[in-house]
Amino acid sequence: PSAGDFQQRRRQAAKLSSFFGVEYRELFTDVLEVIEDEVKNDSVQGHLSSEETQV
């Protein structure tokens, strides 16, 4: 990808952040927390082995 492609993606991300009122990093952090919680729940319920839950 060229520098121009990156700049275009950054502009688009800035527009979306402004429109939705949330920054990418905030959203990403929230998504990671949900994934971690689901992995913990699946581990407790026995759906995942201990190896599968290790980071």
N, C-alpha and C positions, 0 to 999 in steps of 0.2 A: 504494500500500500504506500502511496506517495504522501508527502506532507500535505498536499492539497486535500486528499481524501480525509486525512485526520482532522484537518481544520474544518472541513464540511461536517463531519460527524460531531465535532465539538459544538459547532453552531447549532446543529439540530438538537443536540442534548440540552444545550442552554435554553432553547425555545421550549422544549418539553418540560424542563424543570420549572421554567417561569409559568407555563400554562397550568401544570398540575400542582405547583406550589411545594414541591419536594425536590431535594437534591438527590442525585444518583447515589451518593454514599449513604445517605440516610435510608433510602429504599433498600440498598444492597444489604445493609446491616440488619434491617428488619427481616429480609428474606432469609439470611443466614440463621437468624435466631429461630425462625419457624422450622427450618430444616433440622437444626440441632435438636429442637424439642421433639420433633417427629421421630428422629433416630433414637432419642432416649426412650420415648414411649414404646417404640417397636422393640427395643432391647428389653425393656421391663416385661413386655407381653410375650417375649420369647420368639419374636418373629425374626430377630437378627442375632447372629452369634457374636461373641465378644470380639473376635477378629474383625468382623464387619463394622463394629462400632468404634474401632480405634482410629484415631486421626493420624 
